[in-house]
């Protein structure tokens, strides 16, 4: 059970990181055009 909770926290954290990276890249594309 502990392992599943850690795995869920891990994937949630990385999904947030991934989303923020995509948002930054989209802002760069929008501001450059």
FENQUIBEL-V463192 format. One record per run of one state. SS is the DSSP state (A for helix, B for strand, O for the rest). FROM is the first residue (numbers start at 1). TO is the last residue. If there is no record, write none. Layout:
ss:SS from:FROM to:TO
ss:SS from:FROM to:TO
//
This chain:
ss:O from:1 to:1
ss:A from:2 to:32
ss:O from:33 to:33
//
